Amino acid sequence: MHTWPNGNTYMCCTSDPQTPLGVLSKENSLKHLWNSPQMKKNRLAMLNDEYVPECSRCYEIEEFGGNSLRTDITRNFFHHIDKVDETLEDGTVEKMNLPYVDFRFSNFCNLRCRTCGPELSSKWALDHNTLLGKPAGSVVVTKPDIPREIFWEQIEEIIPTIESVYFAGGEPLLMEEHYKFLNLLIEHNKTNINLIYNTNLSNVVFKNTHICDYWKKFDKVVVLASLDSWGPRAEYIRKGLTWSKAEKNIRDIKTLTPHVEFIIGVTLSVFNFATLVEYYDYMIDNNFISYDNMNINIVTDPLWYKANVVPLDFRLQVAEKYQEKIDFLTKNKLCGKTMLDRWELAKNYITAPFDAVNHEQFISLTKHLDKIRKESFTSTFPELSFMFHE
């Protein structure tokens, strides 16, 4: 179960955002959405091995040879396979059992990442309005249309079954609700569960409390740091990030909470595919990650930020670098199969057919946004500057 800041509720965070299960509200509770018509229909389709349109992103990742969220969840929660027997003929599952939850409490965020937008970043609102040619309005932090006390009552009801919680945003480490949830888990003695974070790692202190002071109380914490590149490249892709501060925060986490599993979560797009190998090496050489600890999430939407907006001949040269890295890792047995599969996924992804239509869209939008933000794509990514001089 996955909720967006505006209350839209989906099966998971990669489900098609155009087709929610419903909107979380006082009348439309989590329990009600658990057996919404769409949820019941999709349960039956999955049990019959039928195509589910909402799962198109996972299908696309699997076509590239990667492990999708769909396959990861199946593997990690296979011990719940007996729940299949509780599915009634119409798709209803009477007992609500949520071992894995993913709540986005708001879109409050301090960054304006290129591959994000105002739905999940409050800072994006002004740029978004300017791009659309509308007067710049106030930054709105979206919230579900549900009284706070009722929302927290619903969350408290599901705590007994929780095994993993995924925090994202906006930026979760800046949200008061995130810390309230952690306190609830501590009060209910649920410190043996998995905490998984998707954070931009720009700020690790909230109201004079370092996040590590909380993480020390939990047995297992996984941090997926949304850092797509290094130096000025990282600061361009994730506007508002200071790379030197991000590096300090990584070192602090590794020192203060050595039990935390630290992973770089790369969003692979037109911006960073050409230098992914160099970035991987940089993070390893600086002891930020091990060879296994880079997750690669491919951009499938919007289409103009996919790697295939770059001419194929250039991407094929980059793919050769990927293959060399795969061969090096394999020969020296430096990582496991999962990491090798991620590199294979990335290689397949960047060699997709050229998208001429969105090539033009990318150039147009990038020039416009560069002007708004007073930035320069060609200066920051000189290896791709040829696209703007064709």
C-alpha positions in Angstrom: 0.0 0.0 0.0 1.4 3.3 -1.1 0.0 6.8 -0.4 1.0 10.0 -2.1 1.2 13.4 -0.3 -2.2 14.4 -1.8 -3.9 11.2 -0.5 -3.9 9.3 -3.7 -3.3 5.6 -2.8 -1.7 3.0 -5.0 -0.5 -0.6 -4.8 3.1 0.5 -4.7 5.4 3.4 -5.5 6.0 2.4 -9.1 2.3 1.8 -9.9 0.9 4.0 -12.7 0.2 7.4 -11.1 -2.8 8.0 -13.4 -4.8 5.1 -11.9 -5.0 5.3 -8.1 -6.9 2.8 -6.0 -8.7 5.8 -4.5 -8.1 8.8 -2.3 -7.3 8.4 1.4 -10.0 10.3 3.4 -12.1 10.0 6.5 -14.6 7.9 4.7 -12.1 6.2 2.4 -9.8 4.6 5.0 -6.8 2.4 4.4 -9.0 -0.6 5.3 -11.5 0.4 2.6 -8.9 0.9 0.0 -7.4 -2.5 0.9 -10.5 -4.0 -0.8 -11.3 -1.3 -3.3 -12.7 -2.6 -6.7 -9.4 -1.9 -8.4 -7.4 -3.7 -5.8 -9.6 -6.8 -5.9 -9.5 -6.8 -9.7 -5.7 -6.6 -9.7 -5.3 -9.4 -7.1 -7.3 -11.8 -9.3 -5.4 -10.8 -12.4 -2.1 -11.4 -10.6 -3.2 -14.8 -9.4 -4.2 -15.7 -13.0 -0.9 -14.5 -14.3 -2.6 -11.8 -16.3 -1.2 -8.4 -17.4 -1.9 -5.6 -14.9 -1.7 -2.2 -16.6 -0.7 -0.4 -13.3 2.5 -2.6 -13.3 3.8 -1.4 -16.6 7.0 0.1 -15.1 8.0 -3.2 -13.6 7.3 -5.1 -16.8 9.5 -2.6 -18.7 12.4 -3.1 -16.2 12.0 -6.9 -16.5 12.1 -6.6 -20.3 15.5 -4.9 -20.0 16.6 -7.9 -17.9 16.5 -6.2 -14.5 15.0 -7.0 -11.1 11.9 -4.9 -10.6 10.1 -3.9 -7.4 7.6 -6.6 -8.3 10.2 -9.4 -8.3 12.0 -8.0 -5.3 8.8 -7.9 -3.2 7.9 -11.4 -4.3 11.3 -12.6 -3.1 11.5 -10.7 0.1 8.0 -11.4 1.3 7.6 -15.0 0.0 7.0 -16.1 3.6 3.5 -14.6 3.2 2.6 -16.8 0.3 -0.1 -18.5 2.4 -2.1 -15.2 2.3 -3.0 -16.2 -1.3 -5.3 -18.8 0.2 -7.2 -16.0 2.0 -8.2 -14.4 -1.3 -12.0 -14.8 -1.9 -13.5 -15.4 -5.3 -14.2 -11.7 -5.9 -10.6 -10.7 -4.9 -11.4 -9.6 -1.4 -8.9 -10.3 1.4 -10.9 -9.7 4.6 -8.0 -9.4 7.0 -5.8 -6.4 6.3 -2.2 -7.5 6.5 0.5 -4.9 5.6 4.0 -6.2 6.3 5.4 -3.5 4.0 4.2 0.1 3.9 5.2 3.2 2.0 3.7 6.5 3.1 4.6 9.8 1.6 3.4 12.2 4.3 3.9 15.4 2.2 5.8 16.7 -0.8 7.9 19.0 1.5 11.4 19.0 0.0 14.4 21.3 -0.1 15.6 20.3 -3.6 14.4 20.7 -7.1 15.7 17.6 -8.8 15.5 17.6 -12.7 13.7 14.2 -12.9 11.1 15.2 -10.2 8.2 17.6 -10.1 5.9 19.6 -7.8 3.8 16.6 -6.9 6.7 15.2 -4.8 8.7 18.4 -4.3 7.3 21.6 -2.8 10.4 23.5 -4.0 9.5 22.6 -7.6 6.3 24.7 -7.6 7.8 28.0 -8.7 9.8 26.5 -11.5 6.8 24.5 -12.7 4.6 27.6 -12.9 7.3 29.5 -14.8 7.7 26.6 -17.3 4.0 26.6 -17.9 3.9 30.4 -18.4 1.8 31.0 -15.3 2.3 33.5 -12.5 4.5 32.0 -9.8 2.3 31.0 -7.0 3.0 30.0 -3.4 4.7 26.8 -2.6 2.0 24.4 -1.4 2.7 21.3 0.7 0.1 18.8 -0.3 -1.7 16.8 2.4 -4.4 14.1 2.3 -7.9 15.3 2.9 -8.2 13.6 6.2 -8.0 14.8 9.8 -4.6 14.2 11.3 -5.9 12.2 14.3 -7.8 9.8 12.1 -4.8 9.4 9.8 -2.6 8.4 12.8 -5.3 6.1 14.2 -5.3 4.3 10.9 -1.5 4.0 10.9 -1.4 2.8 14.5 -3.9 0.0 13.6 -1.5 -1.5 11.1 1.7 -1.3 13.2 1.4 -4.9 14.6 1.8 -6.5 11.1 4.6 -4.2 9.8 7.9 -5.8 8.9 9.4 -3.0 6.7 8.7 0.7 6.3 9.9 2.6 3.3 10.3 6.4 3.8 10.5 8.7 0.9 9.1 12.1 0.0 9.5 14.9 -0.6 12.4 14.6 1.7 11.5 12.3 4.7 14.4 13.5 7.0 12.8 17.0 7.0 9.3 15.8 7.8 7.9 16.0 11.3 5.5 13.1 10.5 8.5 10.8 9.8 9.8 11.3 13.3 6.3 10.8 14.8 6.1 7.5 13.0 9.5 6.4 14.4 8.4 7.3 17.9 5.2 5.2 17.4 7.3 2.2 16.3 9.6 2.7 19.4 6.5 2.9 21.7 5.2 -0.3 20.2 8.5 -2.1 20.6 8.8 -2.5 16.8 12.5 -1.7 16.6 13.3 -5.1 15.1 11.7 -4.1 11.7 13.5 -2.9 8.6 13.6 0.8 8.0 14.4 1.7 4.4 15.0 5.3 3.3 15.1 7.1 0.0 16.7 10.4 1.0 18.6 13.2 -0.8 20.9 13.3 2.3 21.2 17.0 2.2 20.2 17.4 5.9 20.5 14.8 8.7 19.5 17.0 11.6 15.9 17.8 12.6 15.1 20.1 15.6 18.7 19.6 16.9 18.4 15.8 16.8 20.7 13.9 14.4 18.9 11.1 12.5 21.6 8.6 13.7 20.2 9.1 17.3 17.0 7.4 16.0 18.7 4.8 13.8 20.8 3.6 16.7 17.5 2.2 18.3 16.6 0.1 15.2 18.2 -3.2 14.3 18.2 -2.8 10.6 18.3 0.4 8.6 19.0 0.7 4.9 19.7 4.1 3.4 19.3 4.6 -0.3 20.9 7.9 -0.9 19.5 9.7 -3.9 22.8 10.9 -5.3 23.0 10.5 -9.1 26.5 11.8 -9.7 29.2 13.7 -7.9 30.4 17.3 -7.6 28.8 20.0 -9.9 27.0 17.2 -11.8 25.2 16.1 -8.7 24.3 19.7 -7.8 22.9 20.3 -11.3 20.7 17.1 -11.3 19.5 17.7 -7.8 19.2 21.5 -7.6 19.8 22.8 -4.0 22.2 20.0 -3.1 25.7 20.9 -1.8 28.0 18.0 -2.7 30.5 18.7 0.1 27.8 18.6 2.7 26.4 15.3 1.2 29.9 13.8 1.5 30.1 14.9 5.2 26.7 13.4 6.0 27.8 10.1 4.5 30.9 10.0 6.6 28.9 10.9 9.7 26.4 8.1 9.1 29.1 5.6 8.6 30.9 6.7 11.7 27.9 7.1 14.1 25.8 4.2 12.9 28.1 1.6 11.3 25.3 -1.0 11.3 23.4 1.1 8.7 23.6 -0.4 5.3 24.5 2.6 3.0 23.6 2.3 -0.7 23.8 4.9 -3.5 20.4 5.0 -5.3 21.2 6.2 -8.8 18.4 7.4 -11.0 19.8 6.6 -14.4 18.8 9.2 -17.0 20.1 11.3 -19.8 22.0 13.4 -17.3 24.3 10.8 -15.8 24.4 7.6 -17.9 27.6 8.7 -19.8 29.6 9.0 -16.5 28.1 6.3 -14.4 31.3 4.2 -14.5 33.4 7.1 -13.3 30.9 7.9 -10.5 30.8 4.3 -9.3 34.6 4.3 -9.1 34.7 7.7 -7.3 32.3 6.4 -4.6 34.2 3.2 -4.1 37.6 5.0 -4.1 36.4 7.3 -1.3 35.1 4.4 0.8 31.5 5.6 0.6 30.2 2.3 -0.8 31.4 -1.2 -1.5 31.3 -2.7 -5.0 27.8 -4.2 -4.3 26.2 -1.0 -2.9 24.9 0.9 -5.8 21.3 0.5 -6.8 20.4 1.6 -10.4 16.8 2.9 -11.0 16.2 3.6 -14.7 14.0 6.5 -15.7 11.0 5.4 -17.7 9.0 8.6 -17.3 9.1 11.4 -18.5 10.2 10.1 -21.8 12.4 13.1 -22.6 14.7 12.2 -19.6 15.4 8.7 -20.8 18.9 7.9 -22.0 17.6 7.1 -25.5 17.1 10.8 -26.3 20.8 10.8 -27.0 21.9 9.4 -30.5 22.6 5.7 -30.5 26.2 5.8 -31.7 27.3 7.7 -28.6 25.3 5.4 -26.3 26.9 2.4 -27.8 30.4 3.7 -26.9 29.2 4.2 -23.3 27.7 0.7 -23.3 31.2 -0.6 -24.1 32.5 1.1 -20.9 29.7 -0.6 -19.0 30.7 -4.0 -20.5 34.3 -3.4 -19.5 33.2 -2.7 -15.9 31.1 -5.9 -15.9 34.1 -7.9 -17.2 36.4 -6.3 -14.6 34.0 -7.0 -11.7 33.4 -10.6 -12.9 37.0 -11.4 -13.4 38.1 -10.1 -10.0 35.0 -11.4 -8.2 34.4 -8.0 -6.6 30.6 -8.1 -6.4 27.7 -10.5 -6.4 25.3 -11.4 -9.1 22.7 -8.7 -8.1 25.2 -5.9 -8.8 26.2 -7.5 -12.1 22.6 -7.7 -13.1 22.2 -4.0 -12.3 25.0 -3.2 -14.7 23.5 -5.5 -17.3 20.1 -3.7 -16.9 21.8 -0.3 -17.3 23.7 -1.5 -20.4 20.4 -2.8 -22.0 18.6 0.4 -21.0 21.0 2.8 -22.6 21.1 0.9 -25.9 17.3 1.2 -26.6 16.3 2.7 -30.0 16.8 6.4 -30.5 13.8 8.6 -29.6 14.0 11.5 -32.0 10.7 13.2 -30.8 11.7 13.4 -27.2 15.3 14.3 -28.2 13.9 17.6 -29.4 11.7 17.9 -26.3 14.6 17.3 -24.0 16.7 20.1 -25.7 13.8 22.6 -25.6 12.9 21.9 -21.9 16.6 21.9 -20.8 17.3 25.2 -22.4 14.2 26.7 -20.8 14.9 25.4 -17.3 18.6 26.3 -17.6 17.5 29.9 -18.3 15.2 29.9 -15.3 17.8 28.4 -12.9 20.8 30.2 -14.5 22.6 26.9 -15.2 24.3 25.4 -18.2 23.8 21.8 -19.2 26.6 22.0 -21.8 29.1 23.3 -19.3 28.1 20.7 -16.6 28.0 17.8 -19.0 30.5 18.6 -21.8 30.4 15.0 -23.1 26.8 15.6 -24.2 27.2 19.2 -25.4 27.2 18.0 -29.0 23.4 17.5 -28.8 23.0 21.2 -28.5 25.2 22.0 -31.5 23.7 19.6 -34.1 
